[in-house]
Amino acid sequence: MYSSMKNMLKKANEENYAILAINAFNLETCKAVIEAAEENHAPIIIDLLQEHLQHHIDFRYMADGLIQMCQEAKVEVAINLDHGKDVPHVKQMLQQGMKSVMIDASGESIEENIRTTKEIVSLAECFAASVEAELGKMGSVAQENWTTEEMYTNPQEAIDFIQQTGVDCLAISFGTTHGEYPEGYIPKFRFDIVEEIKRSTSLPLVLHGGSGAGEENIRKSVQAGINKINVGTDVMNAQREYVRKAIEENPLIEYPTLIHGTIQAAKEEIKRYLEISGSINKS
């Protein structure tokens, strides 16, 4: 069933588990996400990154098919705009049927972040849609701009931000970095940041950069108050590795067969994260 993140995260917040948000960029990757959720009776979120929608395929070309897939799913499925940085683009996604959007003005001043987020929250109410925002600055491994202490979310600023904007969930920076970490590297988390914000607001909180963060870190994050976990890189890497091995074993493999195999590879990796998040059998 097609849902917004709001009610899904409310339940996860009350029962202390997290819902996975998997980055997808076409109908095949969305199919993998939905099937993995159905097979494990778990609610799930399909994250569509603004950058992918602008450079890979416009949402209007896949909206009807994807929404129908969600409506026919046996579990709750939300479609969420991930890291929406342009206000006009976020508004367009709401008009095209997305029930959940993220407005990411974390690169702006705190005052501008609040102003922009309030604008989107007000508009989203007209569409009965939920809004995620971000406070703090997460780095990117690809840009060699790793998350450092001064980039962590300030808990008091986050508390004030939540009270002033009325967001449905907030992504915070407390140790992760976007992208693929070097082999064997596990980031160090500041769980106290999560705990302080949760204690004062009771709002669903979001962990971005879940790939490679470490099973123990993620489990402790959920215990501290994280209710949404974004995962992209690890799932895409699982699909890439399947493609590499499949072509190596059979260079003449038919393309439809190859793509179908990537769906199964993604489902196996998603299931691993579903177990860590505690969301299996929650839908």
N, C-alpha and C positions, 0 to 999 in steps of 0.2 A: 504494500500500500504506500502511496505517495504521501509524505508528511513533511512538515517543517522540522527543524532541529529542536524547536522550543520544547515541545512536550517530551520528545525523546530524551533530551538532556535533563529535563526536570525529573523524570523517573530515575535516570542514572545518578543524579545528584542525591536523590532521596535514598537510593539503595547502594550508594558508594561503589559504583563501577564506572567504566569509561566506554564510550562508543568510538569505534574506529572511523576515521575519515580518510578514505583512500583516494589519492590523486589518480584521475582517469583523464583521457583526452580523446576518446572515440567510443563508438558503441560497443566494440569488442571488449575494451577494458572495463566499460561500465557493466557489461554482461558478466564478466568475471567477478566483479565486486558483488553484484546482486546474487549470483549463484552461490558464492562462498557464504554469504549471509544466510541465505535460505537453508543451505545444508547444515548450518550450525545454529539455526533458530536465533539469530542475533540481529538486532537493529543495526543499520549501517548508514554511513554518509558518503556520498560520492562528491569529492572535491574537484571542481573544475577550475583550474588556475587561470586567472585573467590572461596571463602571458600566452598560455596554450590556446585559449579561445581567440586571441587576436592574431596569432601567428600560425596556428595549425588548422583549426576549423571553427568557424563562427557558430555560436550556440544556436542561432536561428535555423541552421541546417540540420541540427540533430535534436532540437527541442522536442518535437512531437513524438518521435520514436523513443527517446529516452524517458520522457514523462509517462508514456504508455507502459514501458518496461517497469517503471516504478509502481504504477497503479496496479499492475497485474502481479507484482511480487507478493510472496506469502509472508513477508516480514516488512517492518517499517523501513522505508528508504527515503532519505533526504538528498536533495541536490543542492550543493552549496557553492557559491562563487568564492574561490580561495584567493586571498590577497588582492581584493579589488581595490586598486589604487586611484582610479579615475572615477569621480562621482558620476559623470554622464554614463559611463559603462555600467556601473552598479545599478543605476536607475533603469537602464535598458534591460538588464537581466531580470529585474523585478517585473517589468512590463511583459517580458517574454515567458514568464511562468515559473521562474525560480522562487521557491518558498523560503530560501535561506541565502543570505549574502554576508560576506565579510567585507567591511570597509577598513582598509589598512592605511591609516594616516599616521602610523607610528614614526615615520621619518620627519614629521612636522613638529612644531612646538606643541607642548601639552595643551595650550589654549586652542590652537588650530585643530588638533586632534579631537578635542571635545566638541568644538563647533561643527566639524564635518560629520562626526559620528552622530550627533544629535539630529542633524539634517536627515541622515539616512534612516535613523530609528523612526523619525516622524513619518517619513515616506513609506517605510516598510509596513507600518500599521495599516495603511490603506490597502495593502495586499495580503494582510494577515500573515506576514513573513517575519522570520526571525533575523536578528542581526548579531554578528560577531565582530568584535573590534580587537585591536592589539595595542598594548602599551609596553614599552621597553624596546630594545633593539637586538634582534637576533642576527648573528653573523651568517656568512656563507662560506663553506669550505672551498667551493669553486673559485671564489674571489679572494681566498686567503685572508678573509676578514672574520676570524673566529670570534665567537661571543666571549667577551671579557667582563670582568667584575663591574666596570662602569656602565656596561650595557644592560645589566640586569634591571628588571622592573622594580621600581620603588613601591613597596607595599602601600604606603599612605597615599601616594599619588593614584595608585590603582583603586583604592577604596573611594577616594573622591571622584575619580573618573566614572566609576560604576554608578555612584549616586547621582551624578550630574547628567549622565547620558541615557540611562535606562536600557543599556544593552542586555541581550539575552545570555551572552557568554563572552568571556574575555581571554584572549591569548596573551600569555605572559612569558617573559624571558627569565629563566632560572637555571640555565646550564646547557641547553641544546644549541646546535647550530644546523642550519639548513644544508643538506647535501650528504655526501658519503665520507665518513671519517676514514683515516688511514687504518689499515688492518691492525686489529688488536687494541685500538684506542677506544676507551670508554669515557665519556665526559663526566665531570663532577657536577652534581646537582645541588642547588640550594633549596631544599624542601621547606625551610622555614619561611621562604617568600610565599609559597603556595599556602601554607598553613595559616599565616597571618591574614592574607586576603580572604581566604575561605571563612575563617573564624569571624571576621567582621562583616562579611557581605552575604555568605551562603550562596553565592552565585556559581553556576557551572564555569569551571576554568579549563583552559585549553593548552595542551602541550603541542607545539609545532616542532618539526624535526625529529619525529619518533624513530626514524630509521637509524639503526646502529647505536641507539641510546643505551642499550643494555637492558636485559630482562628485569634485573633487580631494581634498576633505576625507575623503570616504568611502573612496576608493581608498587613501589614506594610512593611514586607520584600519585597514583590512583588512591592510595590510602590517605595521602595528604589532602586530596581534594580535586584532582584532575578528573574531568568527566568527558573530555574529547581528546583523542590522540590522532594527530595527523601523520600519515605514513605514505610516502611516495617512492623514494629511492630504492628501498629494499624490494618492493614489489616489482618495479621496473627492472631492477637488476636480475631478479629471478626469471623474468621473461626474456631478457637479453641473453642470459646464460642458456636457457632452453634453446633459443634460436641458434646460438653458436654451436651447441652440441648436435642439434638436429641437422644442421647443414654439414657439419663435419662428418657425421655418420652417413648422410645421404644428400650429396650436393644437388641432386635433381628432385628433391622433395617438392611436392606441389604446394604452391603458396597458400591456398585455403587450409591445407593440412597443417602447414607451419603455423599459421595464425591461430588455428583451433588449439594447437598444443600450448601456445602462450597463455591461453585462457586457463588451462589446467595448472600451469606453473604459477600463475598469479594466485589462483585459489588456494594452493598449498601454503604460500607465504602469508596470505591474508589470514588463514586459519591459525597459523602460529601466533599472530598478533591478537586475534580474537581471544585466544586462550589467556594471553598475558593481561588483556584489558578487563577480563571478567564478564564479558558481555554475551558469552555463549548461553543459549536457552533463556535469554532475557526478552525475546519477542514471541 
